[in-house]
Amino acid sequence: MQSTLVRPHLTIICPQENVNAANAIEFQRQLTTAVASEDLSVLLVNMEQVEYIDSSGLMALVSALTLAQRLERRFSLCNLSPSVRMILELTQLDRVFEIFENQAAFEATVK
C-alpha cells in the first residue's frame, strides 16, 4: 500500500494508492507508529501517488497531525494532486497542514 523511507530523525511515508475507508486504518497505524517513534522529529507524507482521499483518510492524517503536535514533532505533506488539494481546501485542512509543492521544497527546509 505504501512505502517508507527512514533517515536520521526523518521519516517519509509514500502512500501508493487512494486513501479511503478500505485502507485508512492501516494508513493511520503506519502514521501513528512513525510519529510515536523515539527516533523521529520530522514526518513527511509524500502524496505523489494518491489521486483521491476520503473522510477516513483525512481523519488518519488529522489524527497523526494531532499526535505529532502533542509530541512536538513536525508533520508535513507534499506532492498533492489537484483533487487531493481541492479536498483539503474544501475542508479548510490546507490551513492546518504544512504543505509543500514537492519533496525537494520540503527538504530545503530541513536542517
VENQUI-V634534 format. One record per residue. SS is DSSP state (h for helix, s for strand, l for the rest). PHI is phi in degrees with one decimal (* if undefined). D_FIRST is the distance of its C-alpha to the first C-alpha in Angstrom with 2 decimals. Layout:
ss=SS phi=PHI d_first=D_FIRST
ss=SS phi=PHI d_first=D_FIRST
//
This chain:
ss=l phi=* d_first=0.00
ss=s phi=-151.8 d_first=3.79
ss=s phi=-115.0 d_first=7.14
ss=s phi=-133.0 d_first=10.28
ss=s phi=-118.7 d_first=13.84
ss=s phi=-115.0 d_first=16.68
ss=s phi=-123.8 d_first=20.26
ss=l phi=-55.4 d_first=23.31
ss=s phi=67.3 d_first=23.03
ss=s phi=-134.5 d_first=20.09
ss=s phi=-124.4 d_first=16.34
ss=s phi=-117.2 d_first=14.07
ss=s phi=-107.5 d_first=10.54
ss=s phi=-122.6 d_first=8.78
ss=s phi=-59.3 d_first=6.19
ss=l phi=-105.8 d_first=5.30
ss=l phi=-155.3 d_first=6.47
ss=l phi=-59.0 d_first=9.13
ss=s phi=-105.2 d_first=9.34
ss=l phi=-144.2 d_first=11.65
ss=l phi=-56.5 d_first=13.31
ss=l phi=-68.5 d_first=11.01
ss=l phi=-131.7 d_first=8.14
ss=h phi=-64.9 d_first=10.46
ss=h phi=-64.8 d_first=11.80
ss=h phi=-65.9 d_first=8.87
ss=h phi=-61.2 d_first=8.42
ss=h phi=-63.7 d_first=12.19
ss=h phi=-60.8 d_first=12.43
ss=h phi=-66.3 d_first=10.63
ss=h phi=-63.1 d_first=12.85
ss=h phi=-63.5 d_first=15.83
ss=h phi=-61.6 d_first=15.63
ss=h phi=-65.1 d_first=15.60
ss=h phi=-62.8 d_first=18.39
ss=h phi=-78.1 d_first=20.42
ss=l phi=-60.5 d_first=20.45
ss=l phi=-62.9 d_first=24.06
ss=l phi=-85.1 d_first=23.35
ss=s phi=-96.8 d_first=21.63
ss=s phi=-125.4 d_first=23.69
ss=s phi=-138.4 d_first=21.36
ss=s phi=-123.7 d_first=17.74
ss=s phi=-115.8 d_first=16.43
ss=s phi=-106.2 d_first=13.42
ss=s phi=-89.6 d_first=13.17
ss=l phi=-92.0 d_first=12.27
ss=l phi=-54.5 d_first=13.20
ss=l phi=-94.0 d_first=10.43
ss=l phi=-102.6 d_first=10.70
ss=l phi=-97.2 d_first=13.64
ss=l phi=-146.1 d_first=13.92
ss=s phi=-138.4 d_first=13.74
ss=l phi=-103.1 d_first=15.83
ss=h phi=-62.2 d_first=17.98
ss=h phi=-66.3 d_first=15.53
ss=h phi=-66.7 d_first=13.21
ss=h phi=-62.2 d_first=16.50
ss=h phi=-63.7 d_first=17.65
ss=h phi=-63.0 d_first=14.74
ss=h phi=-64.6 d_first=15.69
ss=h phi=-63.9 d_first=19.36
ss=h phi=-61.5 d_first=19.18
ss=h phi=-66.7 d_first=17.67
ss=h phi=-63.4 d_first=20.27
ss=h phi=-59.9 d_first=22.99
ss=h phi=-63.6 d_first=22.26
ss=h phi=-60.0 d_first=22.21
ss=h phi=-64.6 d_first=25.52
ss=h phi=-62.9 d_first=27.01
ss=l phi=-91.2 d_first=26.23
ss=l phi=58.2 d_first=27.44
ss=l phi=-118.3 d_first=24.31
ss=s phi=-82.9 d_first=23.25
ss=s phi=-134.6 d_first=20.14
ss=s phi=-133.7 d_first=19.49
ss=s phi=-121.1 d_first=17.40
ss=s phi=-148.0 d_first=17.70
ss=l phi=55.8 d_first=17.20
ss=l phi=-77.0 d_first=17.23
ss=l phi=-70.1 d_first=17.56
ss=h phi=-56.2 d_first=20.86
ss=h phi=-69.9 d_first=19.48
ss=h phi=-69.0 d_first=17.46
ss=h phi=-59.3 d_first=20.58
ss=h phi=-62.4 d_first=22.76
ss=h phi=-63.3 d_first=21.04
ss=h phi=-64.2 d_first=21.43
ss=h phi=-68.8 d_first=25.01
ss=h phi=-62.6 d_first=25.88
ss=l phi=-90.6 d_first=24.88
ss=l phi=62.2 d_first=26.53
ss=h phi=-77.1 d_first=23.58
ss=h phi=-64.4 d_first=24.06
ss=h phi=-85.4 d_first=27.10
ss=l phi=-96.0 d_first=25.28
ss=l phi=-88.8 d_first=22.47
ss=s phi=-83.2 d_first=23.32
ss=s phi=-119.3 d_first=21.89
ss=s phi=-117.6 d_first=22.25
ss=l phi=-60.9 d_first=22.46
ss=l phi=-154.5 d_first=20.44
ss=h phi=-67.4 d_first=19.49
ss=h phi=-63.9 d_first=22.99
ss=h phi=-63.8 d_first=24.67
ss=h phi=-65.0 d_first=22.86
ss=h phi=-62.0 d_first=23.70
ss=l phi=-67.3 d_first=27.30
ss=l phi=-97.5 d_first=27.58
ss=l phi=-92.1 d_first=26.39
ss=l phi=-93.1 d_first=29.36
//
